[in-house]
Amino acid sequence: MSNDVTEWLAQIKALRQQLTDSISSRQEADESAANWRRLYNTEAQQRRTQMRLAQQQIETLQTKIQQLQGGKTQLLSDDSEASSAIEQEVTQIASTEELRAKLIEVMLERESLIKALKTEQDQHAETRKNLTAVIGDTIEQLSKNSGSTQINKNKKVSNKLN
């Protein structure tokens, strides 16, 4: 009878230890996942900011192209220094050939910015994919480690009973 009680107490102690280890492993996994989420969110925010800035630049260039095509000389810029410099540059255009050359230059820059934006969007998607895969792998590894620890402890308890 005394041996039975001792074995039960040993089993209870082993189960408590397993529970403590499992809780600890789960907390570590939660912390790791939270860290990966934070990193992912930081990266995503940077990508969104870069995309927003590139989009604003594209919109500004499109506005300038429309102004040049329509013959408008008024600029939609709040910066009076930049506005006057651009107005001065536009008024110096004497021929349609110069106007065409300037328009081509602006359109090429616009295309370059569109390509840069597309590249940035592709890189963001790849980063998101990689981070998601790493998070999944980390959680899977932590689950495996937690599971193997529990199996080993169960074997020890089983051996003690025999």
N, C-alpha and C positions, 0 to 999 in steps of 0.2 A: 504494500500500500504506500509506504514511504517512498519507494522508488518511482511509483506512478506519479505521485505529486511532484517529485523532483523533476521527472521528465516533462511533465506538463508545464512546470515553471520554466524549464529550459526552453521549451517550445514557445511559450509566451514571450520570453525574453528575445528569442531569435526572431519571432514575428514582429515584435516592436522595433527591433533593429532594422529589419527589412523595410518596415513602414517608414522609419526615419530616413533610411537611405533613398527610398523611392521619392519621398517628399523633397529631399535635398536635390536629387537628380532632376525632378520636375522643375524646381526653382531655378536651377542652373539653365535648363532648357528655355524656360520663360525669359530669363535675363538675356540669354543669347539671342532669342527671337526678337526681343525688344530692341536690342542693340542693332540687329540687322534691319529691323523696320526703321529705326532712326536714321541709319546710314542711307537706306533706300529713299526715305522721305527727303533727306538733305539733297541727295543727288537729283531727285525728281524736281525739287524746288529750283535748283540751279538750272536745270534744263528748261523749265518753264520760263524762268527769268530771261535766259538767253534767247529762247524762241520769241518771247514778247518783244525784246529789244530788236531782234532781227526783223520781226513783222513791222514794227514801227518804222524802221529804216526803209523797208520796202515800200510802205505806204507813203513815206515822205518822198521817195524817189518817183513813185508813180504820180504823185501830185505835181512834182516838178516837170515831169514829162508832159503831162496834160497841159500845164501852163505854157510850155514851149510850143506844143502843137497848136494850141488855141490862140497863141499870140498874146497871152496874158502876161503882164509885167509885174502885177502885184503878187507878192510872195506870201505864203501862209506860214510864216515863221514868227515866233514871239521874240526871237533874238534879233534886235535891230541891226547889230553889227554884221551878223551873218547875212541878214536880208539885204543890207546895202551892198555887201561884197558880191552876193549872187546877182543882184540887180545890175551892178556895174559890169560883171562878167557877161551877162545877157545883152546889155546894151552895146558892148564892144563887138558883138557878133554882127559883122557887116554884110555877109552874104548868106545865101541859102546853103552854100556848100559848108560854111562854118557851122551853121545851124544844124545841118545834117550830121556833121562830124561830132558835134557836141551831143546831139540826140543819140547817136550810135554809142558814144562813150557812156552816157548815162544808162542806156538800155543794157550794155554789156555788164556794167557794174550791178545793175538790177538782177540780171541772170546769175551773176556770180554769187550774189547774196541769197538768191533763191536756192542755188545748189548748196551753199554753206548751211542754210536752214535745213534742207533735206538731209544732209549728212549728219547734222546735229540731232535731228529727229531719229534717224536710223541708229545713231550711237546711243541715244537715250533708250530706245526700245531694246537694244542689245544689252545695255547695262541692267535694265529692269529684268530681262530674261535671266541673265547671269546671277543677279542677286536673289531672284526667286529660287533658282536651282540650288544655290549655296544654302539658303535658308532651309529648303527641303532636305538637303543632304545632312545638314547639321542636326535637324530635328530627328531624322531617321537614325543617325549615328548615336545620338543621345538615347533614343528609344532602345536601340540594340544594346548599348552599354547598360542601361537600366535593366533590361530583360536578362542579360547574361549574368549580372550581379545577383538578380533574384533567383535564377536557376541554381547558381553555385551555392547560395545560402540554403535553398531548399534541399540540395544534396547533402549539405552538412547536417542539417536537422534530421534528415532521413537516416543518415549514417549513425547519428547519436541514438536514434530510436532502436536501431538494430543492435 
